[in-house]
Amino acid sequence: MSLFDLEPFKALIRNRCGLNFEARNEETLQRALHERIRHLAIRPGDYLPLLLANTREFQELVNRLTINETYFFREPEQIRLLVNSLAARKLVARDGRSLVRVLSAGCSSGEEPYSLVMALMERYGESVGRLFQFIGCDIDSVVLAKARRGCYTEFSFRSMDESMRNRHFHRDPGGGHCLDNSVREQVVFHQYNLLADSPPLVLRHIDILFFRNVSIYFDVPTRRIILERLASLLQDDGILIVGVSETMANDLGVLRLMEEEGHYYFVKGAPAESTSPFPLLTPTAPLSLIDDCKPAATPLPAPLSEGIPLPLSSACSAACANPMITPAPASSAPPLCLPDLTAARRLLEEKRHDEALTLLDTVLTADPTHLEARLLKAHLLVLRKEFHAAETMAKRVLAEDSRSIDALMLLGLSAKWRQQPLEAIEWFKQVVYWCHDCWPAHYYLADLYRAGHETERARRGYRVVMQRLSGPVSDTGIRHIPLELPLAEIRFLCEHQLTRLGAPPARARTR
């Protein structure tokens, strides 16, 4: 129980650095406050005046409030876009007169800016230092110190090619991996609060600015202020790249939204020409994630063969279930006293994946058959790119309940992210066969068909999604996994893709 009113602390933190600590994450704030008060051995009532007067203590508190979930080559499709298109066009525009300046804002412990360096080194080799300048900034002084050291544990490499790690890292005596100086010295780090009035000169005149997976922690008014600050850091033709799931949340009229080959980014002024004079990386380049995986336009396989077991009935809802089939009875075993999985879901929302995994493992140790915990863990393993383990868990759920829409969706998502489009299509087709109202599965199918140049199927899929979202949203059959698909953004993307595919979209009604 709190020993003091949290409201003055929430207001102070929101005003100084924009972070929101409302109902679902008050616990994080409360825990940090108690930790600092115990450390300082002061009365709770004395802490707020200390924060107001002492900027160093405010920084100590903020260091305990920021979420630093990151790893190398996160959201690699955006890094491919940088390497294969954006960077080359900026180099042409600069014509050797100045370096192309790349900023990672909210860089945390440095994995993002170092990923950008390594990706561009795969393309431009030792010339990177003569062509680009890399900068990272963050409000958290502790993670910046870690970024400058450039030493990381296995957790940071879960999405990184092992051969690349071997080229750019060496083992330290403690068993971790430290960046070679050729990469580490390319990035300069600065502490900076995005709500500060005057950014240092080094953060100005930026060509390409990465601001990924940060804006989710701000409310809309604060997000607009921060976008205006970021816009002021950009060159007149500068580019802003936000996280894949944050696009529509940042389309607030501050910068212009652009789309290129299915990827979205913002521009400050007129966009650069999209034609690059530089050849793309060859398929044999060691950095496999840079080359776009474009499935060949081969015919899709026939409907599921007899060798693949199909669910016997739908578990999605009364609307899509077979009324003649009685659902399997719930287990009659007495309930165990287990942690509330609401906490695990909150940790997932806050990207605190290590803590969420620990909590889920605690539940599964006590009850290995706990359905929700198994599906949430499989979902988390997919997010961490641990695809084999995720698929093993999902298939075990299917072996016990062949009607699990959650498990089928997870298997489809895992195959999609492993760049196995035909396999992903088969899993999503199973979903919509048993629960036709599952619009997320229709959406993923449409995207996969579009990537495979199956234009008519893609159109049909996007239209189905628009129809499903045109009124009260029907039951998708997804019970446990949080897919984080904002309805407004999905409508926008479907309309956009239908227009690109030459089909006028039937616009969904805004609710």
C-alpha positions in Angstrom: 0.0 0.0 0.0 1.3 3.5 -0.9 2.5 5.7 2.0 1.7 8.8 0.0 -0.4 10.3 -2.7 1.0 9.4 -6.1 -0.7 12.2 -8.0 1.9 14.9 -7.4 4.6 12.5 -8.5 2.7 11.5 -11.6 2.2 15.1 -12.5 5.8 16.0 -12.0 7.1 13.1 -14.1 4.6 13.8 -16.9 5.4 17.5 -17.0 9.2 16.9 -17.1 9.6 13.9 -19.3 6.1 13.0 -20.6 5.9 9.5 -19.0 2.4 8.5 -18.0 1.8 6.4 -14.9 -1.9 5.8 -14.7 -3.9 2.9 -13.3 -2.2 0.0 -15.1 1.4 1.0 -14.4 1.1 2.9 -11.1 2.7 -0.1 -9.5 6.0 0.6 -11.3 6.0 4.2 -10.0 5.1 3.1 -6.5 7.9 0.5 -6.5 10.5 3.0 -7.7 9.5 5.6 -5.1 9.7 3.1 -2.3 13.1 2.0 -3.5 14.6 5.5 -3.6 13.0 6.4 -0.2 14.5 3.3 1.4 17.9 4.0 -0.2 18.0 7.6 1.0 16.6 6.6 4.5 14.2 9.6 4.5 10.5 10.0 5.4 8.1 9.6 2.5 6.8 13.1 2.9 10.3 14.5 2.3 10.8 12.9 -1.0 8.7 15.1 -3.3 10.4 18.4 -2.1 13.8 16.6 -2.8 12.7 15.7 -6.3 11.6 19.3 -7.0 14.9 20.7 -5.8 17.5 18.1 -6.9 17.8 17.2 -10.6 20.2 14.4 -9.9 17.7 12.6 -7.7 15.0 13.1 -10.3 17.3 11.4 -12.8 17.8 8.5 -10.3 14.1 8.1 -10.2 13.6 8.3 -13.9 16.3 5.7 -14.4 14.0 3.3 -12.5 10.9 4.1 -14.5 12.1 3.8 -18.1 11.5 0.4 -19.9 14.5 -0.8 -21.7 13.3 -3.8 -23.6 15.5 -3.9 -26.8 17.7 -6.2 -28.8 19.8 -6.2 -31.9 18.0 -6.0 -35.3 14.6 -5.5 -33.9 11.9 -5.0 -36.6 14.5 -5.9 -39.3 12.2 -4.9 -42.2 12.8 -1.3 -41.3 16.5 -1.8 -41.2 16.3 -3.4 -44.7 14.4 -0.3 -45.9 17.2 1.9 -44.5 20.0 -0.1 -46.1 18.4 -0.8 -49.5 16.6 2.5 -50.1 16.7 5.4 -47.7 20.4 5.6 -46.9 21.4 5.3 -50.6 19.1 8.2 -51.6 20.4 10.4 -48.8 24.0 9.7 -49.9 23.1 10.8 -53.5 21.4 13.9 -52.2 24.4 14.8 -50.0 26.8 14.1 -53.0 29.8 13.9 -50.6 29.3 17.4 -49.3 28.4 16.1 -45.8 27.8 13.0 -43.8 24.4 11.4 -43.7 23.4 11.9 -40.0 21.4 9.0 -38.4 19.9 9.5 -34.9 18.4 6.8 -32.6 16.1 8.6 -30.2 15.2 6.6 -27.1 18.2 4.3 -27.9 18.2 2.6 -24.5 21.3 0.4 -24.1 22.5 0.9 -27.7 21.3 -2.2 -29.6 19.4 -0.1 -32.1 22.1 2.4 -33.3 24.7 -0.4 -33.3 22.4 -2.5 -35.4 22.2 0.3 -37.9 26.0 0.6 -38.0 26.5 -3.1 -38.6 23.8 -3.3 -41.3 25.3 -0.4 -43.2 28.8 -1.8 -42.8 27.5 -5.0 -44.5 26.7 -2.7 -47.5 29.4 0.0 -47.4 32.2 -1.7 -45.5 34.9 0.5 -44.0 33.5 3.5 -45.8 30.7 3.8 -43.3 32.6 6.2 -41.1 33.2 8.5 -44.1 29.6 8.4 -45.2 27.5 8.4 -42.1 27.4 9.8 -38.6 25.5 7.8 -35.9 24.1 9.3 -32.7 22.1 7.8 -29.9 20.2 9.6 -27.2 18.1 8.6 -24.2 16.8 10.1 -20.9 18.2 7.1 -18.8 21.8 7.7 -17.8 22.3 4.1 -16.6 21.4 2.5 -19.9 23.6 5.1 -21.8 26.6 4.0 -19.7 25.9 0.4 -20.8 25.5 1.5 -24.4 28.9 3.2 -24.3 30.5 0.1 -23.0 29.0 -2.0 -25.8 28.9 -5.3 -23.9 25.8 -7.5 -24.0 24.4 -10.8 -22.8 22.8 -13.6 -24.9 19.3 -11.9 -24.5 20.3 -9.1 -26.8 21.2 -11.4 -29.7 17.9 -13.3 -30.1 17.2 -11.8 -33.5 20.8 -11.5 -34.8 22.6 -13.7 -37.2 25.3 -15.7 -35.5 27.9 -15.1 -38.3 27.4 -11.4 -37.9 27.9 -11.6 -34.2 31.1 -13.5 -34.7 32.3 -10.7 -37.1 31.6 -7.8 -34.9 31.9 -9.0 -31.3 34.4 -10.7 -29.1 33.9 -12.6 -25.9 34.6 -10.8 -22.6 36.1 -12.5 -19.5 32.6 -12.6 -17.9 31.1 -14.7 -20.7 29.3 -11.8 -22.5 29.9 -10.3 -25.9 31.6 -6.9 -26.5 31.5 -4.9 -29.7 34.7 -4.5 -31.6 35.9 -0.9 -31.6 35.3 -0.6 -35.3 31.5 -0.6 -34.5 31.4 0.8 -31.0 33.3 4.0 -32.0 30.9 4.8 -34.8 28.2 5.9 -32.3 28.2 8.9 -30.0 25.7 8.8 -27.2 24.1 11.8 -25.5 21.6 12.1 -22.6 18.6 14.0 -23.7 15.0 14.5 -22.4 12.6 14.6 -25.4 10.6 17.3 -23.7 13.7 19.5 -23.1 13.5 22.9 -24.8 17.0 23.1 -26.3 18.5 20.0 -27.7 22.3 20.0 -28.0 23.7 21.0 -31.4 24.8 17.5 -32.2 21.2 16.4 -32.3 20.2 18.9 -34.9 20.2 18.6 -38.7 19.3 14.9 -38.7 18.7 13.1 -42.0 17.2 9.8 -40.7 15.7 9.6 -37.2 14.7 6.3 -35.6 12.1 6.7 -32.8 10.8 3.2 -32.4 8.8 1.6 -29.6 9.0 4.8 -27.5 5.8 6.8 -28.3 3.6 4.1 -26.8 4.5 5.4 -23.3 3.0 8.9 -24.0 -0.5 10.2 -24.3 -1.6 11.9 -27.4 -1.0 15.6 -26.4 2.5 14.6 -25.2 3.1 12.6 -28.4 2.3 15.6 -30.5 4.7 17.8 -28.6 7.5 15.2 -28.9 6.8 14.8 -32.6 7.1 18.6 -33.1 10.5 18.5 -31.2 11.7 15.6 -33.3 10.6 17.5 -36.5 12.7 20.4 -35.4 15.7 18.1 -35.2 15.3 16.9 -38.8 16.8 18.4 -42.0 14.2 19.9 -44.3 14.0 16.6 -46.2 14.5 14.5 -43.1 12.9 11.1 -42.4 11.3 9.8 -39.2 10.9 6.0 -38.7 8.6 4.9 -35.8 7.8 1.3 -34.7 5.8 -0.9 -37.0 2.8 -0.9 -34.6 3.0 2.9 -33.9 2.4 4.3 -37.3 -1.1 5.5 -37.0 -0.7 6.6 -33.4 1.9 9.1 -34.7 0.0 10.3 -37.8 -1.0 13.6 -36.0 -0.4 16.0 -38.9 3.1 17.0 -37.7 4.9 15.1 -40.5 3.7 13.6 -43.7 3.1 9.8 -43.8 4.8 8.0 -46.7 4.5 4.3 -47.9 7.2 2.5 -49.8 6.8 -1.2 -50.7 4.5 -1.8 -47.8 6.6 0.1 -45.2 5.6 3.4 -43.6 7.7 6.3 -42.5 7.2 10.1 -42.1 8.9 12.9 -44.0 9.4 16.5 -43.0 9.5 18.0 -46.5 9.3 16.7 -50.1 10.2 13.0 -50.3 13.3 12.0 -52.1 13.1 10.1 -55.4 12.5 6.4 -54.8 15.0 5.2 -57.4 18.3 4.1 -56.0 21.5 4.1 -58.2 23.0 1.6 -55.8 22.5 -2.2 -56.4 20.7 -4.1 -53.7 22.6 -6.6 -51.6 23.1 -9.9 -53.4 21.3 -13.0 -52.0 24.7 -14.3 -50.9 25.4 -11.4 -48.6 26.1 -12.6 -45.1 23.5 -10.3 -43.5 20.5 -12.4 -44.6 18.0 -10.1 -43.0 18.8 -7.2 -45.3 17.6 -8.9 -48.5 13.8 -8.7 -48.8 12.1 -12.1 -48.8 9.7 -11.9 -51.8 8.0 -15.2 -52.3 7.9 -16.3 -56.0 4.5 -15.9 -57.7 3.9 -19.6 -57.8 0.4 -21.1 -57.4 -0.6 -21.5 -53.8 -1.0 -25.1 -52.6 -4.3 -26.9 -52.7 -6.5 -27.0 -49.6 -5.1 -28.9 -46.7 -4.3 -32.5 -47.6 -5.6 -35.5 -45.8 -2.3 -35.9 -44.0 -2.8 -32.8 -42.0 -5.2 -33.2 -39.1 -8.1 -30.8 -39.1 -10.1 -29.5 -36.1 -13.3 -31.3 -35.6 -15.3 -28.2 -34.7 -15.0 -24.5 -34.0 -14.2 -23.1 -30.6 -14.5 -19.5 -31.7 -18.1 -18.5 -30.8 -21.7 -19.5 -31.0 -21.9 -17.8 -34.4 -19.2 -19.9 -36.0 -19.4 -23.1 -33.9 -21.2 -26.2 -35.0 -24.4 -26.2 -32.9 -24.6 -30.0 -33.0 -21.3 -30.4 -31.2 -21.0 -30.0 -27.4 -17.9 -28.2 -26.2 -15.5 -30.3 -24.2 -16.2 -30.0 -20.4 -13.8 -28.0 -18.3 -11.4 -29.8 -16.1 -12.9 -30.8 -12.7 -9.5 -30.6 -10.9 -9.5 -28.3 -7.9 -8.1 -24.8 -8.8 -4.5 -24.1 -7.8 -3.4 -21.0 -6.0 -1.5 -19.4 -8.9 -0.3 -15.8 -9.7 -2.9 -13.7 -11.5 -2.1 -13.7 -15.3 -3.3 -10.1 -15.5 0.1 -9.2 -14.2 1.8 -11.2 -17.0 -0.4 -9.5 -19.6 0.6 -6.1 -18.2 4.2 -7.0 -18.4 3.8 -8.0 -22.0 2.1 -4.7 -22.8 5.0 -2.8 -21.2 7.5 -4.9 -23.2 9.0 -6.3 -20.0 9.4 -9.7 -21.5 11.9 -11.2 -19.1 9.6 -10.5 -16.1 6.6 -11.8 -18.0 8.4 -15.0 -18.8 9.5 -15.5 -15.2 5.9 -15.1 -14.0 4.5 -17.5 -16.7 7.2 -20.1 -15.9 6.1 -19.9 -12.2 2.5 -20.7 -13.2 3.5 -23.5 -15.5 5.8 -25.1 -13.0 2.8 -25.3 -10.6 0.4 -26.4 -13.4 2.0 -27.5 -16.7 -1.5 -27.8 -18.2 -2.5 -24.2 -17.6 -3.9 -23.3 -21.0 -3.7 -19.5 -20.9 -0.2 -19.5 -19.5 1.0 -21.9 -22.2 -0.5 -19.8 -25.0 0.9 -16.5 -23.5 4.3 -18.1 -23.2 4.1 -19.3 -26.8 3.1 -15.8 -27.9 6.1 -14.4 -25.9 8.5 -16.9 -27.5 7.3 -15.8 -31.0 8.0 -12.2 -30.0 11.5 -13.2 -29.0 12.0 -15.1 -32.3 12.3 -18.4 -30.5 10.1 -20.0 -33.1 10.9 -23.7 -32.6 10.0 -23.5 -28.9 6.9 -21.4 -29.6 5.6 -23.8 -32.2 6.3 -26.8 -30.0 4.1 -25.3 -27.3 1.3 -24.3 -29.7 1.3 -27.8 -31.3 1.0 -29.4 -27.9 -2.1 -27.3 -27.3 -3.5 -28.3 -30.7 -2.8 -32.0 -29.8 -5.1 -31.6 -26.8 -7.6 -29.2 -28.4 -7.6 -29.2 -32.2 -10.1 -26.3 -32.1 -7.7 -23.8 -30.5 -7.9 -20.6 -32.6 -5.1 -19.1 -30.5 -2.7 -22.0 -31.2 -3.5 -21.9 -34.9 -2.9 -18.1 -35.0 0.4 -18.5 -33.2 1.6 -21.1 -35.7 0.6 -18.9 -38.6 2.4 -15.9 -37.1 5.5 -17.9 -36.4 5.7 -19.2 -40.0 5.1 -15.7 -41.3 7.9 -14.3 -39.3 10.2 -17.2 -40.3 9.5 -16.1 -43.9 7.6 -19.3 -44.8 4.6 -17.7 -46.5 3.0 -20.9 -47.8 3.1 -22.6 -44.4 1.7 -19.5 -42.8 -1.1 -19.4 -45.3 -2.1 -22.9 -44.5 -2.3 -22.2 -40.7 -4.4 -19.0 -41.3 -6.7 -20.9 -43.7 -7.4 -23.3 -40.9 -8.3 -20.4 -38.7 -10.8 -18.9 -41.1 -12.2 -22.3 -42.0 -13.3 -22.9 -38.4 -14.0 -19.3 -37.5 -14.8 -17.2 -40.5 -15.3 -14.1 -38.4 -11.6 -14.1 -37.3 -10.7 -10.9 -39.2 -7.0 -10.9 -38.0 -6.5 -14.2 -39.8 -8.2 -12.7 -43.0 -5.9 -9.7 -42.7 -2.7 -11.8 -42.5 -3.9 -13.9 -45.4 -4.5 -10.8 -47.5 -1.0 -9.5 -46.7 0.6 -12.9 -47.6 -1.4 -13.1 -50.9 -0.3 -9.6 -51.8 3.3 -10.4 -51.1 3.0 -13.5 -53.3 1.4 -11.5 -56.1 -2.0 -13.2 -55.7 -3.8 -9.9 -56.4 -7.4 -11.1 -56.5 -7.1 -13.2 -53.3 -5.5 -10.2 -51.6 -8.3 -7.9 -52.6 -10.9 -10.4 -51.4 -9.1 -10.7 -48.1 -8.9 -7.0 -47.5 -12.5 -6.6 -48.4 -13.5 -9.3 -45.9 -11.6 -7.4 -43.2 -13.3 -4.2 -44.0 -16.7 -5.9 -43.9 -16.0 -7.5 -40.5 -14.9 -4.1 -39.2 -17.9 -2.1 -40.7 -20.1 -2.7 -37.7 -19.9 -4.2 -34.2 -16.7 -6.2 -34.2 -17.6 -9.9 -34.2 -16.0 -12.6 -32.0 -12.6 -13.5 -33.5 -12.3 -16.7 -31.5 -9.0 -15.5 -30.1 -9.2 -16.0 -26.4 -5.8 -15.5 -24.9 -3.0 -14.1 -27.1 -2.8 -10.3 -27.4 -2.3 -9.5 -31.1 -2.1 -5.6 -30.7 -3.9 -4.8 -34.0 -5.4 -1.3 -33.6 -8.7 -1.3 -35.5 -8.2 2.2 -36.9 -4.8 1.3 -38.3 -6.0 -1.9 -39.8 -8.9 -0.1 -41.5 -6.4 2.4 -42.9 -4.0 -0.2 -44.1 -6.8 -2.2 -45.8 -8.1 0.9 -47.6 -4.6 1.8 -48.7 -3.8 -1.7 -50.0 -7.1 -2.0 -51.8 -6.4 1.4 -53.5 -2.9 0.2 -54.5 -4.4 -3.0 -55.9 -6.8 -1.1 -58.0 -10.0 -1.9 -56.0 -12.0 0.9 -54.5 -12.4 0.0 -50.8 -15.8 -0.2 -49.1 -15.0 2.1 -46.3 -15.7 0.9 -42.8 -17.9 3.0 -40.6 -16.0 4.9 -37.9 -17.2 4.1 -34.4 
